[in-house]
Amino acid sequence: MQKSNDNTILSYDQKALSRLTEENLINYYVAKVKAGKYSLLIPLGA
């Protein structure tokens, strides 16, 4: 996540992302994002 002046305020590496659970994800968008074993599961579509 970045502020408008391009300063990074939040960054996750691969190891940190792998430890996320569904309770850690807050999704305000229509896409139903889920935590997978090794990545985030994000459906593709228009």
Stockholm file with secondary structure:
# STOCKHOLM 1.0

chainA/1-46         MQKSNDNTILSYDQKALSRLTEENLINYYVAKVKAGKYSLLIPLGA
#=GR chainA/1-46 SS CBCTTSCBCCCCCHHHHHTCCGGGCCCCSSSCCEECSSSEECCCCC
#=GC SS_cons        CBCTTSCBCCCCCHHHHHTCCGGGCCCCSSSCCEECSSSEECCCCC
//
